[in-house]
Amino acid sequence: MTAPLSGLRVLDLSRILAGPTCTQLLSDLGAEVIKIERPGSGDDTRGWGPPFKQDRDGREGESAYFLSANRGKKSVEVDLAHPAGQRLIRDLAGVSDIVVENFKAADLARRGLDYATLSALNPRLIWCSITGFGQTGPDAERPGYDFLVQGRGGIMSLTGDAEGPPMKVGVGIADVMCGMYATTALLAALHARTASGRGQHIDLALFDCQVAWLINQGVGYLTDGVVPPRRGNDHPTIVPYGTFAAEDVPFIVAVGNDAQFARLCRVAGLEALSVDPRFARNADRVRNRDALIPLIAQAIGMRPAAEWLRALAEAGVPCGPVNDLAAVFDDPQTVAREMRIRLDHRDGPVDLIGNPIKFSETPVRYASAPPTLGEHTRSVLADVLGLDGPAIADLVRSGAIGTAG
């Protein structure tokens, strides 16, 4: 069985997290991904640590950050400022289906490596530009980082305790979501190409993606004009839905409808609350959350979490623990779903997070571990562009390509 995107070639000019998240997913789906990196240093995230994977001699190798978003790719060191390096990129784009890049708007145009130039050479080329603020607008030239976008895009205003400061999400979620939107857009463009025969340019901004996934909170503001506050772990429109402190540790209760609320009340010995007109319907519970939550919290605080989790699960009330990462990766469900994988790496086996997509006929594939810097420079130039040994040696001597591989 082949993976869904087998036969497609992706030229990956991106770095950090949004673009690499997208191209790693494309690799898992079967595409060949050629990752272009700066000679000598490579993707910025190679140095974003600790932790670092140690090589066979105990020295620091790739960072965990880099390993998280670059499996299945071929690393090629090319200097985009060098005329011969630019020719290599043009040649690779000519035999690729997709280009993903996250240079600032107009940076590649100054080097003759922009979509308009390269699509003239390869009209079927699908090009995805990922920037902080897009190709248009007053801030198109500004760089964008996940943290800045989380702040400006509103998610930090919704995250954290009501009495505390705004908080960013604990991972680079603006980058990751932008990578997901990029993947969706590329797959749609591939489908469109089957009818038109032509590629197209996709303009994606971290900021736009962040605004888009404000979802119910954003549309709630657009509906009533009220700026929503931070609520910690509580839900703005479902009650009770949050963390509760048991006798020993906190756990989650996520009541999604009135029947579940009635079952929660029965387990907690608070049956009267389920017929109280202040709390019987979810809309009433939302309006009267300040009266309801202390009553539930008091009852939950009388028994240990394990006892609550067992009793609530048996009653069909959605609930769960608040796991740290050790507990997550030890969870039998994590193991059963193959969400922790091990791949062979040049410096020894590396543990990574698996792909969550489960196909019945065309399973994802893990082509290889994340590459060392320049690991595939020579093989890609030989196999994809047909360059021979002397030609590659000339490129090395000129400084157009790196030597790490």
N, C-alpha and C positions, 0 to 999 in steps of 0.2 A: 504493500500500500504506500502511495506517495502522499506527502503533505499537501495541503490545499494550494499553496503558492509555489510549488515546485516548478522550476523553469523560469522564474522571474529573477531579475538581477536588480539590486538596490545599491546605488552609490550613496554612501552615508557620509556627508560632510558635517554632520552635527557633533556636538559634544555637550558635556554636563549631563542633563537628565531627561528633558522633554523629548528631544530628538532621539537619543539612544533608547529610551523606553519604547518609542514607536518602532524603531528598526530592530530591536531585540524581538519584539512581538512578530514582526514580519519574518524574521529568521526562524522563530519557532514554528511559524506557519509554512515554512518550506522555502522561502526566498533565499537566494545567495546575497549576502550583505557584505559589501566591501567598504570598510571603515577607513577613511582617510584621516591621518593624524599628523600633527606637526613633528618634523624630525627632532629627535633628541628629548622632547618632553611629552608629546602626545596629548591626549585628552586631559583637560585640566584635572578631572576627577581621579586620575591615576595617583595624584599626590594628596587627595583629600582623606587623610587619616590621622592617627590610627583609628581602627585597626587595619593592618596590612597582612596579606598572605605572605608567609615566609617562603623563600625559595629553598632549594635543597641544601644550600650552604648556611641557612639560618639568617639570610639577609632579607630586608624588607622588599617585597615585590609589589604586586598590584594591591590597591586599596580595596577594602570591602565595598566602598561606594562604587568604584569602577566595575567590580565584579557583578554588582547587582543589576546592571543594565546593558551588558555587552557580550553575553554569551552568543555563540554561533556566528560570530563575525570574523572577517579576515582583516587584519590590521596591515595597512600600507602607509609608509611614511612618505609624504610628498610635501614639498615646500611650495605653497600656493603663490608665494611672491616671486618665485623663480620662473622665467619664461618657459623652460623645459618642463617644469612641474605643472604649469598651466596647460601645456599641450597634453600632458598625460591625463589631466582631468577632462579635457575636451574629448580625448579619445575614449576614455572610460564612459563618459556620458553618452557617447555615440552608440555604445553597445549595451546600455542599461535601459531598464523600463522606468525606474523611479529614481529621483534624487531627493534626499532630505537634507536640509541645511538650516542652520540657525545663526547665520551671520547677520550683523546689523544691516538694515535696509540700505541698499546701494553699495555695500562693501564688495560684493562679488562682481557687480557691474563694472567697477573700476578696474577689475582684472580680466574683464572679458569672459567671466564665468557665470553670468546671470542666466536666468531662464530664457529671456528673449534671444540671447546669442546662441545658447546651446540647443534650444528647441528648433532653431532654424536648421541645425545640423541633424537633429533627430526629432521630427515632428510628433512621434509617438511618445515622447518623453513626458512623464508626469512628475511635476516638481512641487515639493512642499516646502515652503519657507516658514520657519517658526521663529518669531521674534517676540520681544517683550510687549510691543504695542502695535504691531502690524505694519503694513507697508504705506499706510495713509494716516492722516490725522496729525495734530500738532506735536505729538510725542513719538512719531515714527522713528526718529533717530536715537531715541533714548534706549540704553540697555535695560534689560529686564531680568530680574532674579526672582525666584520663587517667593522669598520672604517679602520683598517689596510688593509683589503682585498680590499676595495674600492680604497685605495691609490695605493697599489702594483698592483692591477689588471687593472688599467688604467682609470676607470670611472671618477675619480677626475680630471684627466688631461683634460677631455672633458667637465667638469661641472664648470660653473661660467663665469663671464664676461671676455672678452679677456684681459682687462687691470688689472684684479684682480687676487687674488691667486686661486689655485685649490680649489674646494669645494666638500664636500661630498653631497650625496643626503640627503634630509631632514628626511628620515626614513631609517631603517636598510634594505635597498633594497637587498644587497648582501645576507644577511641571508634569507630574504623572498624568493628570487629567488631560492636559494639553496633548501629551503623547497618545492618549486614547482617542481623542478627537482627530488627531492626525492620521492614525491608523484607519479609523472609520472613513475619513475623507479620501484617503488613498484607495481603499477598496471600492468606494463609490466611483472614483475617477477611472479605475481599471475597468469597471463594468461599462461606464460610458464610452470608454475607448473601443470596446468590442463593437459598438454600433457606429461610432464616428471615424474610427481609425486614427484619431488624434489624441494627444495628451493635453494637459492643461496645467495652469499654475494654481496652487492652493496657498492662500495667504492666511496663516493662523497666528494669532496673538495670544500669549499667556494671559494678558489682561482680559481679552474677550472671553476666553474659555472660563476664567475665574468668574466673571459676571454671569455667564450662562449657567454655571452650576450652583448659583445661589438658589435656584429652583423654587421650592415652596416659600422660602423666606423672602426671596426677591419679589415673587409675584404677590405675596401677602402685602408687602409694602406698596406695590403698584396698585393694589386693590383698595386699601384703606388709608394710605398715606401716612401710616404710623411706623416710625422707625423701630424695628424690633430690638429688644434688649438682649444682653447675654443672659443665658439661663443655666449655665453650667451644663450638667448632664440631663436636664429636663427638656422635654419636647415642647415646642410652642403651641401645638394644636392637639396633642394627645396626652391624657392624664388618667392614671399614673404611668409614667414612662421615664425611668431614670434609675439612678443608683440609690440603694438604701443600705444603711449600716446595720448589719446583723449584730448579734452578740459578740462576734469575733472579727469578721471582715465584711467589707461591703460587697454587694452583688447587684445584678441588674434585674429589674422588673419592667417588662415592656407590654403593657396591656393595650391591645389594639381595638377592642370592641367592648360593648356593654356586657355580653355574655362572659367574656374573660374577666371583666371586673367583678361580676357576681361570684365567679369561682374563686377569685383572689380573696374576696371578703369572707367566703365560707371557710377557706383554709386558715385565714387569719383570725377567725372567730369574730368577725365584724359584719355579720349578716345584715344588720340594720342599715349599714351604709349603702348597700346595693339598692335599697328601696327608698332611701332618703331623696326627696325631690331635688336637693342641691347636687346630688352626685349620680343619680340613676342613669343619665345620658352623658355621653362624652362631652358634648358642648357645655353642659352644666358643670361637669367636673373641671373643664378648662377655666370657666368663669370663677369657680370657687376653689381653685387649686390651693390657695393659701389656707383654707380651712381643712381640706381633705388630707393633704400630704403629711402634716404632723400626726394625724390619727393613725395613718398607715405606718409611718416611721416608728412611732412608739411601739406598735405591736411587733414589728419586724425586729426591733432591737432586743426583744426578749428571748430570742432563740438563735442558735448558731446557723451560719450560712448553709452548711451542708444539709441540715435538716429542712430548711426552707426550700432549697433547690430541689430536693427529692420530692417534697410534698407538692410544690407548685407544678413541677413537671408531670407528676401523676394526675394532677387535676386539669392539665391542659392549659396552664397559664405560662406564657412565654417568659423565660427567665434564664439567667446564665451568669457565670463567674466573670470577674475582671482579671484576666490572665496577664502575667508578664510574658516576655518573649520565650523564656525557658519553658513555661507551661504551654505556650502556643505550639512550639515545635515538638513537645512531648505528647501533645494531645493525640489520642488514638484516631480521631477524625482527620487530623493533619496527615498522619501516617497513611491511613487508608486511602486518602485522596491524592497521595503522592505529591504533596506540596513541599516536601523537602527532598531535593535530588542531589546526587553526587556525580560529578563529571571529572574525567581525567584531564589534568592540566599539566603543562610542561614542568611545573614545579611541584607536582604531586596532586592528589585528589582535592577537589574543592567542593564544598557544600553550598548549594544555592537554593533559592526559592523557585518552586515549580510553576509551570503555566497553569492557570485555572480552567482553561478551555478543554472540554472533553468531547471530542468528535467520535461518532460511532464508526465512521468509514475512513476518514483521513486524519489520523491522529497527529498532534503536534510532534515535532522532532527536535531534539537537542543536538544540533550538528556538532558542536564542540564547546569547550569551555571558553570563557573570555580570553582573548588573545594577549600575548605579551606584545610590547610595542614593536611594530614593524615585522612581526612574525611571518607575515605572508607577502611582504613587499616583492620579493623576487618571483615567487610562484604566481602571483596575480599578474605581474607584468609579462611573465612568460606565457602563462596559460590563457589569459584573457586578451592581451594585446599582441601576443606573438613575438615579443622582444627576445633577442638572443643574448647570450652571456656578455659579449663585448658591448652591446648597446646598453645593457643594464649597468655594466662597469663604468661606462661613460657618464651615465646619469649620477652614479655615486660620486665620481670624481668632480662633477660640476656642482654638486651640492643640491641638485634638484630632488633627490630622494635620500632618505636616511639610511643608516648603516646598522641599526640595532638588530634587524632581522638576520 
